[in-house]
Amino acid sequence: MTQRNVPDDRKETGESPAGAMFESINSLRDRIAKLAQPDAGRGGELGLHWLLLEVLPSPVWVAAADGRCVFFNKGWLRYTGRTMEQELGDGWMEGVHPDDVAKVRAKFRDELQAREGISMEYRLRRHDGKYRNVVDLGQPFFDREGNLAGYIGSVFDFTERADAERQMKKAFHDLGERVKELTALNGFLDLYQRPGPIPDLLSEAVKLLPPAYQYPELVAARITYGEYAVTTPGFRETPWRQVAPFRADGRDGSIEVVYLEPRPAEDEGPFLKDERTLIDGLAKLTGAFINRRMAHQAAIRLASIVENSHDAIIGKTLEGIITDWNPAAERLYGYTAREAVGKSITITVPPERRGEVRDVLRKVGSGEKIAQFETQRVGKDGRPRDVSLTVSPIRDAEGRIVGASVIARDISERNRVRRELEDAKAQAELYLDLISHDINNMNQAGIGYLEIAIDTLPLNAEQRMLLERPLGALKGSSNLIDNVRKLQRLRSGELKSRPIDLCAIIADLVKHYGQIQGANVKIHNPPVEMCLVMADDLIRDVFSNLIDNAIKHADPGRPLEIGIGLSEAREAGREFYVVVVEDNGPGIADAIKYQLFRRFHRGKTRANGKGLGLYIVRMLVQSYEGRVWVEDRVPGDHTKGSRFVVMLPAVA
């Protein structure tokens, strides 16, 4: 059958319905190539292509490059009254009038060979059995490489010419709208396969929306996602809007299209029903794209973490077969990933510990996580390694446990250092016990003999001095041993805190130091009542050290006065007792106040000592969650004496 004019006898130019049909089909051909060759990886998105063709009321067909038809829409099947299975391939020719079959075949074959548009008239049997005069218009479409992918076309019944003219015009319009929608959809699909930041891709995607609508020159669009929002030029809120929400990666988003001026009413305000189908599909597509992109980025980050981790990270099945082996595992065990993957995890386990592996896999298989399990493993060189293992279940998309992840940390060096520290601690405690008991006992014996000699022998001043000096040295040695023992007890946690009456401690100290002969000490202590703090047996040493320090550094040329005061204070919502120990001694220069409580620090005085007293004071006060500091008794003049302040939390 030869090519003939469209019903209004005009040539197929852009001015006629047939010409518009050819232009619409021509603009569609590059976008519809995937219809003849479906991509299994994008089934859901391809389904939207078919849906857009299905909604056309006119009979539509799609043929492959060899001319065999691969698709008929519902309009065709309703018109012919036949099924898809009957029409596929060359089955549709059964509906062509017998007198027209040969001409139709020849015309179709010639157009296929020429790779040109198809326009032919013939008689086609309608569902009621009557043959109707139809015009069949089609256009070729091509794949990305420019190869012929097939044809798409539509049939128009012009038996009643006036009705056919109107139907063709509407069909041309509808098909043109579908072409625009398919163009936008394919644009989104192509765009979302590109690399790049999500906001940049959304900025490109929003530009594809206005051309997909009936009146593109009056359309503006916006895509929002979380804190991002991208728009086309001139976007503003109007009453004529169409919105499709989506949610991706835990955040809300939407695609919004607006008309900037009122338009004639359609299915949804000024919008077509198929435009709603399009925007909903694009919203779902955008949400799926963002989810995929975020999951891909998370996978890249996770892979980088695994690759650069200092800990060995191993994946294995519930049967113990290694599936993953990172570089740190290679360094720890000596096996490369190629050597380890596919082997049993027992290649890293000493024979006597294989039972551990079975127990661990059983627990993990029941959903249990095993954290920081310290054990021993063996490397390729046969050398044992001390390791700390954390083993967790691996679940699939349905939540089923399909394997286990193992994080292994080499603790061989840590254990070696720990053993050395334990040995050193044991040695130190041995020496401390030796000093505390044997040497201190000898000191006490020497002190006793010297005191007896001083008290009983007739001595002149020089002889007395010669005995008092070693006596002082032995007492200093015993005091040092006592201080070291206190530090050891404090650090070992041997001492347990309990409520202690601070007021009773101070009262007892006042009584004790008031009985010392020849010390020139005068202590002023205001009346106090019971005041409880959380402390231990060494709290007395805090204040006795402060008083002893004042006595030790006193000016022998004038009487020493020591005052002890106690008050209450509130700080950061907590109650405290504040004890002040002040004296009228030589004072402490500002330059050394900040380092006074350091270990082995001594002031520039004539007094003997090893500098542990104030260090012990600080350690004890901190262990009671308190604070201690020193200041001038007379602000701004350190030569007028010192004031030590101890602040301890009160027991509620």
Phi and psi in degrees as a GROMACS rama.xvg file:
@    title "Ramachandran Plot"
@    xaxis  label "Phi"
@    yaxis  label "Psi"
@TYPE xy
-84.0666  160.261  THR-2
-70.0099  142.005  GLN-3
-137.324  172.429  ARG-4
-71.9973  161.106  ASN-5
-74.0473  167.312  VAL-6
-54.5119  -28.7773  PRO-7
-89.9762  14.2155  ASP-8
62.6647  18.4127  ASP-9
-95.9337  155.39  ARG-10
-66.4211  160.118  LYS-11
-77.6273  73.1654  GLU-12
-110.633  178.905  THR-13
-65.6228  -12.5886  GLY-14
-84.8675  -19.2535  GLU-15
-101.246  159.423  SER-16
-57.3588  -41.9255  PRO-17
-64.8708  -38.933  ALA-18
-63.3386  -41.3074  GLY-19
-62.4864  -36.686  ALA-20
-62.1601  -44.7841  MET-21
-62.8526  -40.5555  PHE-22
-65.5143  -40.6791  GLU-23
-64.1811  -46.4676  SER-24
-66.1643  -36.6959  ILE-25
-62.8702  -40.1127  ASN-26
-71.2719  -20.7705  SER-27
-83.353  -24.5778  LEU-28
-62.2973  -37.918  ARG-29
-72.7358  -19.6245  ASP-30
-92.9992  -18.9879  ARG-31
-102.383  7.99033  ILE-32
-56.3343  -35.4798  ALA-33
-67.4939  -15.5411  LYS-34
-66.2618  -35.5018  LEU-35
-82.5562  -20.7181  ALA-36
-130.331  78.2723  GLN-37
-60.3188  139.598  PRO-38
-92.4292  115.252  ASP-39
-62.0215  -25.0785  ALA-40
-78.3936  -10.199  GLY-41
-131.337  45.8072  ARG-42
-59.1471  -44.2389  GLY-43
-64.9727  -37.1907  GLY-44
-74.7028  -37.3446  GLU-45
-64.5346  -33.5016  LEU-46
-58.1957  -32.2438  GLY-47
-67.9547  -34.3715  LEU-48
-57.4034  -51.4038  HIS-49
-61.3461  -39.3481  TRP-50
-60.3753  -40.6395  LEU-51
-65.7051  -31.1309  LEU-52
-78.115  -34.3821  LEU-53
-62.151  -34.6466  GLU-54
-76.0346  -10.815  VAL-55
-65.3825  130.233  LEU-56
-72.1063  -28.271  PRO-57
-74.1869  152.73  SER-58
-64.9707  125.072  PRO-59
-124.352  139.409  VAL-60
-129.091  154.624  TRP-61
-132.456  130.215  VAL-62
-118.387  150.09  ALA-63
-77.9385  177.822  ALA-64
-63.2956  -25.4405  ALA-65
-85.5414  3.95449  ASP-66
89.905  -7.50408  GLY-67
-81.4225  130.203  ARG-68
-73.5686  136.584  CYS-69
-117.753  -5.99269  VAL-70
-159.314  139.762  PHE-71
-133.443  134.442  PHE-72
-81.4191  175.448  ASN-73
-63.5143  -30.761  LYS-74
-60.3988  -41.2919  GLY-75
-65.2073  -47.5511  TRP-76
-65.3329  -36.1977  LEU-77
-66.4938  -39.5556  ARG-78
-65.4129  -44.4701  TYR-79
-87.595  -19.5281  THR-80
72.6429  21.6165  GLY-81
-115.823  170.029  ARG-82
-94.7713  165.097  THR-83
-59.3465  -42.8864  MET-84
-61.1807  -37.1929  GLU-85
-69.2611  -31.8156  GLN-86
-89.232  -26.0421  GLU-87
-58.4855  155.284  LEU-88
71.2426  -124.147  GLY-89
-103.201  10.4865  ASP-90
-60.157  -30.4569  GLY-91
-62.9855  -23.265  TRP-92
-64.3854  -18.8299  MET-93
-64.0797  -21.7978  GLU-94
-88.97  -8.96742  GLY-95
-77.4187  140.751  VAL-96
-55.6553  134.854  HIS-97
-52.488  -33.1205  PRO-98
-73.8224  -17.6444  ASP-99
-101.454  -9.4629  ASP-100
-59.647  -48.8904  VAL-101
-62.3984  -43.7189  ALA-102
-64.5799  -40.3562  LYS-103
-64.4109  -43.6545  VAL-104
-60.7638  -45.9519  ARG-105
-63.5557  -45.1978  ALA-106
-62.1278  -44.6366  LYS-107
-63.3805  -40.8258  PHE-108
-66.1836  -42.7413  ARG-109
-63.5284  -42.3551  ASP-110
-67.4212  -35.3606  GLU-111
-62.7741  -43.8821  LEU-112
-66.6606  -34.3262  GLN-113
-81.2988  -13.4665  ALA-114
54.2574  41.9866  ARG-115
-117.189  175.775  GLU-116
-67.0078  153.33  GLY-117
-108.407  132.618  ILE-118
-145.933  113.712  SER-119
-151.717  153.251  MET-120
-114.513  142.473  GLU-121
-162.236  177.03  TYR-122
-102.073  129.677  ARG-123
-124.235  134.654  LEU-124
-74.1904  127.376  ARG-125
-85.1708  170.764  ARG-126
-60.7728  -22.4421  HIS-127
-89.918  6.91267  ASP-128
91.1317  -6.55684  GLY-129
-87.1358  142.494  LYS-130
-85.7201  133.228  TYR-131
-120.013  145.995  ARG-132
-76.6278  125.95  ASN-133
-131.332  154.045  VAL-134
-110.751  131.913  VAL-135
-112.807  114.736  ASP-136
-115.687  132.451  LEU-137
-147.38  161.784  GLY-138
-138.472  146.742  GLN-139
-76.8767  155.376  PRO-140
-134.695  156.994  PHE-141
-128.168  156.949  PHE-142
-85.4533  -175.046  ASP-143
-62.5352  -28.51  ARG-144
-88.2488  3.29518  GLU-145
86.343  7.97296  GLY-146
-82.1188  145.479  ASN-147
-62.9476  122.602  LEU-148
-100.96  -21.8315  ALA-149
154.068  -163.866  GLY-150
-130.555  150.601  TYR-151
-130.068  137.84  ILE-152
-156.749  176.813  GLY-153
-144.838  150.893  SER-154
-109.303  136.592  VAL-155
-125.497  128.062  PHE-156
-83.6116  112.021  ASP-157
-111.671  27.8064  PHE-158
-58.4371  -46.9487  THR-159
-98.447  98.5873  GLU-160
-57.6705  -40.4732  ARG-161
-65.8806  -44.4938  ALA-162
-63.8304  -39.4129  ASP-163
-63.2903  -38.7787  ALA-164
-60.5324  -46.872  GLU-165
-65.4212  -41.5791  ARG-166
-64.1652  -39.277  GLN-167
-65.7068  -42.1154  MET-168
-60.5272  -44.72  LYS-169
-66.1574  -40.1509  LYS-170
-64.341  -41.0848  ALA-171
-58.912  -43.9155  PHE-172
-63.7814  -47.4268  HIS-173
-61.6351  -43.6454  ASP-174
-64.5892  -37.3033  LEU-175
-62.1162  -39.6068  GLY-176
-65.1498  -40.9076  GLU-177
-63.8023  -37.5178  ARG-178
-60.6735  -44.5958  VAL-179
-62.9837  -41.1313  LYS-180
-66.3213  -43.1151  GLU-181
-64.6331  -35.314  LEU-182
-61.7268  -44.5416  THR-183
-63.6531  -43.7158  ALA-184
-61.9338  -47.1823  LEU-185
-65.4688  -33.3663  ASN-186
-62.2977  -43.158  GLY-187
-62.2371  -44.8683  PHE-188
-60.6829  -45.1563  LEU-189
-65.501  -42.3995  ASP-190
-63.4966  -41.4674  LEU-191
-75.5278  -2.11183  TYR-192
-96.2274  -4.11367  GLN-193
-84.0852  154.506  ARG-194
-76.1888  164.553  PRO-195
132.239  163.657  GLY-196
-63.2857  145.753  PRO-197
-56.8464  -47.3331  ILE-198
-58.3551  -37.6306  PRO-199
-65.5978  -41.0442  ASP-200
-68.6123  -37.2632  LEU-201
-65.4708  -34.4893  LEU-202
-63.2445  -33.8882  SER-203
-77.2327  -37.5543  GLU-204
-63.984  -38.6033  ALA-205
-63.5293  -26.6159  VAL-206
-69.2068  -20.2773  LYS-207
-81.3166  -10.9419  LEU-208
-76.7178  -50.3704  LEU-209
-54.8669  -43.6324  PRO-210
-63.5434  -13.7507  PRO-211
-85.097  -3.98488  ALA-212
-107.304  166.601  TYR-213
-58.389  -41.8664  GLN-214
-121.628  74.7117  TYR-215
-60.4494  -29.534  PRO-216
-68.9886  -14.997  GLU-217
-110.776  12.8464  LEU-218
-106.71  139.574  VAL-219
-129.673  157.712  ALA-220
-142.593  157.854  ALA-221
-144.186  139.545  ARG-222
-120.792  126.468  ILE-223
-117.876  146.789  THR-224
-155.354  113.621  TYR-225
57.6648  -123.898  GLY-226
-87.3734  -3.28216  GLU-227
-89.046  145.208  TYR-228
-149.939  124.763  ALA-229
-125.631  141.857  VAL-230
-135.352  162.52  THR-231
-86.5473  161.278  THR-232
-57.2183  140.083  PRO-233
81.3557  6.97288  GLY-234
-64.2319  136.93  PHE-235
-155.029  161.199  ARG-236
-70.6962  130.346  GLU-237
-137.688  166.714  THR-238
-70.4642  -15.9831  PRO-239
-102.705  83.7808  TRP-240
-133.674  150.265  ARG-241
-130.518  125.491  GLN-242
-126.446  139.062  VAL-243
-129.837  113.969  ALA-244
-82.4374  159.948  PRO-245
-149.713  164.877  PHE-246
-135.429  132.257  ARG-247
-145.915  134.924  ALA-248
52.586  38.4095  ASP-249
79.9003  5.92218  GLY-250
-125.698  151.172  ARG-251
-87.4137  149.683  ASP-252
-149.979  173.81  GLY-253
-160.9  155.845  SER-254
-113.309  129.575  ILE-255
-130.858  131.064  GLU-256
-122.942  134.211  VAL-257
-129.381  148.577  VAL-258
-93.6441  133.931  TYR-259
-81.8454  -13.3519  LEU-260
-138.811  157.005  GLU-261
-64.8007  146.278  PRO-262
-129.936  163.218  ARG-263
-58.4215  149.572  PRO-264
-68.586  139.079  ALA-265
-127.5  -141.909  GLU-266
-72.9176  -36.2347  ASP-267
-133.676  84.0916  GLU-268
62.5693  -129.708  GLY-269
-84.4217  4.94468  PRO-270
-102.413  145.738  PHE-271
-78.4608  155.422  LEU-272
-59.3591  -39.0034  LYS-273
-71.4597  -24.4289  ASP-274
-69.2994  -33.0032  GLU-275
-64.6136  -43.7475  ARG-276
-58.0116  -41.7111  THR-277
-64.5397  -51.6921  LEU-278
-66.3136  -35.5533  ILE-279
-64.3581  -42.6286  ASP-280
-64.3412  -40.1861  GLY-281
-67.3053  -34.63  LEU-282
-65.2818  -45.3729  ALA-283
-62.2902  -40.9363  LYS-284
-62.6366  -41.7435  LEU-285
-65.7316  -44.3378  THR-286
-60.8714  -42.7632  GLY-287
-65.1969  -39.6545  ALA-288
-61.1439  -46.5367  PHE-289
-63.9955  -42.6253  ILE-290
-59.9368  -44.5122  ASN-291
-64.0599  -43.0322  ARG-292
-65.7262  -42.6542  ARG-293
-66.1611  -40.1505  MET-294
-64.4877  -38.7773  ALA-295
-64.9786  -43.4601  HIS-296
-64.3717  -40.2439  GLN-297
-63.5627  -39.275  ALA-298
-64.8483  -38.2805  ALA-299
-65.0457  -44.0765  ILE-300
-62.6536  -44.0249  ARG-301
-63.193  -41.7988  LEU-302
-62.4848  -38.9792  ALA-303
-65.0408  -41.2651  SER-304
-61.8239  -45.69  ILE-305
-63.3036  -44.1016  VAL-306
-65.7584  -34.2398  GLU-307
-101.517  3.99148  ASN-308
-66.9292  143.115  SER-309
-79.0621  -15.5302  HIS-310
-93.1192  146.412  ASP-311
-70.6577  128.97  ALA-312
-120.879  121.913  ILE-313
-129.758  135.584  ILE-314
-107.057  142.958  GLY-315
-149.737  157.219  LYS-316
-77.7906  172.189  THR-317
-69.235  -11.7932  LEU-318
-91.794  -0.24554  GLU-319
89.0068  13.4976  GLY-320
-86.766  129.567  ILE-321
-71.754  129.596  ILE-322
-115.104  -24.8987  THR-323
-140.143  146.448  ASP-324
-155.554  103.423  TRP-325
-84.5058  170.541  ASN-326
-57.0347  -34.9761  PRO-327
-65.0266  -32.4996  ALA-328
-66.6081  -36.4278  ALA-329
-61.6182  -42.9151  GLU-330
-68.6391  -37.5069  ARG-331
-71.5278  -46.4641  LEU-332
-101.602  -17.0147  TYR-333
90.0186  -10.0901  GLY-334
-88.5218  137.933  TYR-335
-74.7838  164.447  THR-336
-60.2596  -38.663  ALA-337
-61.8258  -36.5616  ARG-338
-75.4861  -32.6735  GLU-339
-89.7345  -42.8684  ALA-340
-61.641  132.245  VAL-341
93.9807  -13.8053  GLY-342
-91.754  166.789  LYS-343
-76.2166  145.491  SER-344
-62.1906  -15.97  ILE-345
-66.6711  -9.44069  THR-346
-65.2945  -17.5079  ILE-347
-104.523  4.41003  THR-348
-114.91  128.25  VAL-349
-61.2012  147.512  PRO-350
-53.3388  -38.1048  PRO-351
-73.3675  -8.07148  GLU-352
-113.538  11.615  ARG-353
-61.5707  -30.9167  ARG-354
-62.0589  -31.2294  GLY-355
-58.729  -43.435  GLU-356
-60.9573  -44.6214  VAL-357
-61.9647  -43.4048  ARG-358
-63.8712  -42.5133  ASP-359
-64.169  -46.5103  VAL-360
-62.8853  -36.538  LEU-361
-64.0939  -43.8369  ARG-362
-67.0368  -43.7605  LYS-363
-64.3192  -38.2048  VAL-364
-61.818  -24.3663  GLY-365
-93.582  6.8044  SER-366
97.1923  4.35046  GLY-367
-85.1075  143.202  GLU-368
-103.964  135.861  LYS-369
-111.777  119.31  ILE-370
-111.88  132.77  ALA-371
49.8112  52.9992  GLN-372
-86.5717  113.017  PHE-373
-88.4624  126.785  GLU-374
-152.99  -163.386  THR-375
-130.415  137.005  GLN-376
-127.442  171.531  ARG-377
-128.333  144.675  VAL-378
-97.002  -178.074  GLY-379
-61.4107  -30.0256  LYS-380
-80.9233  -0.0592896  ASP-381
83.691  -2.6482  GLY-382
-82.8316  133.596  ARG-383
-72.0099  148.594  PRO-384
-126.272  133.907  ARG-385
-80.8495  127.565  ASP-386
-134.093  154.559  VAL-387
-113.332  121.623  SER-388
-109.45  137.821  LEU-389
-121.752  119.651  THR-390
-119.541  127.459  VAL-391
-129.835  150.581  SER-392
-69.3057  146.787  PRO-393
-107.865  127.586  ILE-394
-114.374  149.067  ARG-395
-87.9013  -174.124  ASP-396
-61.4485  -25.7632  ALA-397
-90.6678  3.38791  GLU-398
86.7912  4.16649  GLY-399
-79.0445  140.462  ARG-400
-78.0675  119.35  ILE-401
-118.692  -4.78591  VAL-402
-177.113  -165.844  GLY-403
-142.107  143.176  ALA-404
-105.425  138.238  SER-405
-122.619  125.295  VAL-406
-108.38  117.401  ILE-407
-115.81  125.34  ALA-408
-113.588  129.826  ARG-409
-75.1494  114.621  ASP-410
-113.446  19.5732  ILE-411
-59.6753  -47.5978  SER-412
-65.9827  -41.5121  GLU-413
-60.7502  -43.239  ARG-414
-66.1789  -37.1269  ASN-415
-62.9693  -45.591  ARG-416
-64.2342  -40.0513  VAL-417
-62.0243  -42.2122  ARG-418
-63.9609  -40.1839  ARG-419
-64.4911  -39.8504  GLU-420
-65.8299  -40.1067  LEU-421
-63.5256  -39.6638  GLU-422
-64.6884  -43.2387  ASP-423
-64.3879  -38.732  ALA-424
-64.4035  -41.8564  LYS-425
-63.1185  -40.7616  ALA-426
-64.3813  -43.5339  GLN-427
-62.6943  -41.6375  ALA-428
-65.4902  -34.4664  GLU-429
-62.9089  -46.445  LEU-430
-65.4191  -38.6032  TYR-431
-64.2254  -42.4148  LEU-432
-62.1833  -39.9118  ASP-433
-61.9826  -44.4132  LEU-434
-68.4227  -45.4904  ILE-435
-65.0497  -34.6904  SER-436
-102.636  -66.2449  HIS-437
-65.918  -53.0293  ASP-438
-68.6204  -40.5269  ILE-439
-64.8705  -35.3552  ASN-440
-63.0818  -40.4631  ASN-441
-65.736  -38.5806  MET-442
-59.028  -45.9385  ASN-443
-64.3118  -37.2817  GLN-444
-63.4434  -44.6031  ALA-445
-62.3785  -41.9159  GLY-446
-60.3993  -42.4141  ILE-447
-61.9446  -47.3984  GLY-448
-62.6149  -41.977  TYR-449
-66.539  -40.5727  LEU-450
-64.6302  -39.1705  GLU-451
-63.0444  -42.7032  ILE-452
-63.4026  -43.3903  ALA-453
-64.9574  -38.8148  ILE-454
-78.0424  -26.6222  ASP-455
-110.203  -27.7084  THR-456
-86.372  144.094  LEU-457
-75.8982  108.256  PRO-458
-120.29  142.195  LEU-459
-85.4069  179.037  ASN-460
-61.5529  -42.026  ALA-461
-67.4599  -41.8135  GLU-462
-64.2889  -40.5172  GLN-463
-62.6701  -40.8836  ARG-464
-63.6003  -39.4676  MET-465
-65.4103  -27.3618  LEU-466
-86.5562  -35.0539  LEU-467
-70.0182  -31.5978  GLU-468
-64.0433  -51.1038  ARG-469
-65.3058  -30.7313  PRO-470
-62.5219  -43.1464  LEU-471
-64.4487  -38.1665  GLY-472
-64.9455  -41.9408  ALA-473
-66.3474  -39.6341  LEU-474
-65.2772  -39.5565  LYS-475
-62.8483  -39.7512  GLY-476
-63.0409  -44.0976  SER-477
-64.4865  -38.9553  SER-478
-65.2015  -40.565  ASN-479
-62.6  -44.4637  LEU-480
-60.685  -40.5071  ILE-481
-63.6527  -41.415  ASP-482
-65.7831  -41.9493  ASN-483
-62.1493  -40.8973  VAL-484
-63.3789  -38.1682  ARG-485
-64.3275  -43.3256  LYS-486
-61.1071  -40.6154  LEU-487
-63.3794  -43.2603  GLN-488
-64.8103  -38.2627  ARG-489
-66.0395  -45.163  LEU-490
-74.0028  -27.7706  ARG-491
-78.7056  -11.2641  SER-492
76.8197  14.4354  GLY-493
-65.7417  -32.6558  GLU-494
-83.106  135.494  LEU-495
-111.669  133.531  LYS-496
-78.0079  149.961  SER-497
-156.898  163.313  ARG-498
-64.2391  127.226  PRO-499
-129.322  139.766  ILE-500
-79.2374  104.357  ASP-501
-65.2511  -35.6787  LEU-502
-63.3333  -39.6936  CYS-503
-66.4638  -37.5962  ALA-504
-60.6481  -47.0546  ILE-505
-65.4443  -41.7425  ILE-506
-61.1566  -39.7957  ALA-507
-66.641  -38.3704  ASP-508
-65.2084  -39.9364  LEU-509
-59.3425  -44.7282  VAL-510
-64.0534  -43.0286  LYS-511
-64.7342  -51.6748  HIS-512
-73.5848  -21.7579  TYR-513
-69.8153  -18.5463  GLY-514
-93.9892  -4.11596  GLN-515
-72.8695  127.561  ILE-516
-87.853  140.33  GLN-517
71.1494  14.719  GLY-518
-91.2326  -10.0721  ALA-519
52.94  44.1267  ASN-520
-111.058  132.09  VAL-521
-130.892  114.057  LYS-522
-104.605  128.51  ILE-523
-102.588  122.258  HIS-524
-134.295  114.677  ASN-525
-70.9993  157.768  PRO-526
-58.3513  137.644  PRO-527
-132.436  157.754  VAL-528
-112.687  -177.139  GLU-529
-61.5243  132.667  MET-530
-142.856  113.984  CYS-531
-94.9401  136.594  LEU-532
-133.009  157.713  VAL-533
-86.6689  113.531  MET-534
-154.148  -170.391  ALA-535
-131.456  -168.034  ASP-536
-66.5996  -15.6171  ASP-537
-90.4598  2.99278  LEU-538
-61.7389  -30.9396  ILE-539
-59.4035  -34.9519  ARG-540
-65.256  -27.6783  ASP-541
-56.3195  -51.6346  VAL-542
-83.4364  -31.8916  PHE-543
-66.5613  -35.4018  SER-544
-64.4035  -40.7081  ASN-545
-65.5948  -41.9112  LEU-546
-68.0552  -44.2533  ILE-547
-60.2895  -38.025  ASP-548
-63.0971  -40.2777  ASN-549
-65.7381  -40.9448  ALA-550
-66.1294  -42.8966  ILE-551
-62.4186  -38.2013  LYS-552
-100.791  14.5405  HIS-553
-69.5992  153.846  ALA-554
-80.4887  116.4  ASP-555
-66.8912  -10.1964  PRO-556
-86.2247  -5.13472  GLY-557
-146.949  155.879  ARG-558
-62.9074  138.246  PRO-559
-93.8628  132.318  LEU-560
-118.864  129.322  GLU-561
-120.647  127.017  ILE-562
-113.426  136.835  GLY-563
-119.123  122.988  ILE-564
-124.193  152.782  GLY-565
-136.461  135.255  LEU-566
-145.877  172.12  SER-567
-107.333  150.647  GLU-568
-147.629  159.84  ALA-569
-128.369  130.367  ARG-570
-144.509  127.798  GLU-571
53.832  40.1356  ALA-572
74.7964  15.267  GLY-573
-127.299  143.232  ARG-574
-87.2625  140.102  GLU-575
-134.18  154.748  PHE-576
-105.432  134.142  TYR-577
-114.232  119.068  VAL-578
-109.132  127.74  VAL-579
-113.386  126.626  VAL-580
-117.474  111.17  VAL-581
-126.55  154.102  GLU-582
-141.827  168.334  ASP-583
-105.509  29.8095  ASN-584
-75.5947  -161.857  GLY-585
-70.7723  -12.7933  PRO-586
79.6801  179.275  GLY-587
-130.086  124.512  ILE-588
-64.5355  149.113  ALA-589
-58.7859  -32.5518  ASP-590
-64.4191  -23.1946  ALA-591
-113.891  0.128542  ILE-592
-59.8562  -42.471  LYS-593
-69.3171  -21.5477  TYR-594
-108.633  9.31839  GLN-595
-64.9599  -31.6176  LEU-596
-93.8026  10.5238  PHE-597
-78.1444  156.804  ARG-598
-66.0037  135.434  ARG-599
65.8188  14.1403  PHE-600
-83.6581  135.278  HIS-601
-128.804  142.537  ARG-602
-74.6052  167.332  GLY-603
-85.8855  78.5354  LYS-604
-131.729  173.445  THR-605
-80.5628  -12.6547  ARG-606
-70.0251  146.224  ALA-607
-84.5256  157.834  ASN-608
160.05  166.205  GLY-609
-108.273  6.48172  LYS-610
73.63  21.3332  GLY-611
-96.2514  -18.1382  LEU-612
-58.8327  -55.5997  GLY-613
-71.8583  -28.6889  LEU-614
-62.5821  -42.6373  TYR-615
-64.5669  -38.8362  ILE-616
-56.5757  -49.4134  VAL-617
-62.8509  -44.7666  ARG-618
-60.3696  -43.5091  MET-619
-66.196  -47.4431  LEU-620
-61.4366  -41.5438  VAL-621
-64.5746  -36.1423  GLN-622
-66.6147  -22.0952  SER-623
-92.1632  9.37071  TYR-624
64.3723  32.3131  GLU-625
-112.977  -169.696  GLY-626
-136.451  152.895  ARG-627
-141.337  139.404  VAL-628
-152.375  169.326  TRP-629
-123.106  144.982  VAL-630
-146.927  173.542  GLU-631
-76.6974  139.524  ASP-632
-63.3087  -41.918  ARG-633
-106.997  109.385  VAL-634
-51.3633  128.504  PRO-635
90.4267  -8.92649  GLY-636
-133.222  95.794  ASP-637
-72.306  -15.1435  HIS-638
-75.4467  -8.71744  THR-639
-92.1089  9.62679  LYS-640
115.271  172.72  GLY-641
-115.827  156.51  SER-642
-131.557  117.932  ARG-643
-98.9374  131.308  PHE-644
-117.324  126.154  VAL-645
-117.564  126.544  VAL-646
-119.756  116.647  MET-647
-123.514  139.348  LEU-648
-64.0902  137.23  PRO-649
-82.4727  147.669  ALA-650
-78.3956  126.149  VAL-651
